[in-house]
């Protein structure tokens, strides 16, 4: 791999690692903690978490996706097909993650954020959170596999 493609992979690893860490924390810790709070606390907590996360997390998320794609192209141009394939696999995993986020997580985030901003507790707050929780493990797995694939691309 060339220095430029390696730098793109490193940027992708760091950026994707931020999102992976957040998703892994939610899957490993947050779900269990939220099961122990009442619905109004859940709504206020998650509504406010999503309010800030949905504004700030797209930066590392998009940067990771773009850097993974760039790393794949740059590795291919440098004559490193295995590194290119691994970075390309990471890119595809991240695209699937975005689709899951946009179709399932984001609409729930918006509903909980709106409820928290209005100081309301939806009657289905627990159901909304359960639906969000159902997708967090697959999201964390996709992110983790992408980080792993990016690491593999560095040694390929």
Buried (B, 14 or more C-beta within 10 A) or exposed (E): BBEBBBBBBBBBBBBBBBBBBBBBEBBEEBBEEBEEBEBBEBBBBBBBBBBEBBEEBEEBBEBBBBBBBBBBBBBBEBEBEEBBBBBBBBBBBBBBBBEBBEEBBBEBBBBBBBBBEEEBBBEEBBEBBBBBBEBBBBBBBBBBBBBBBBBBBBEB
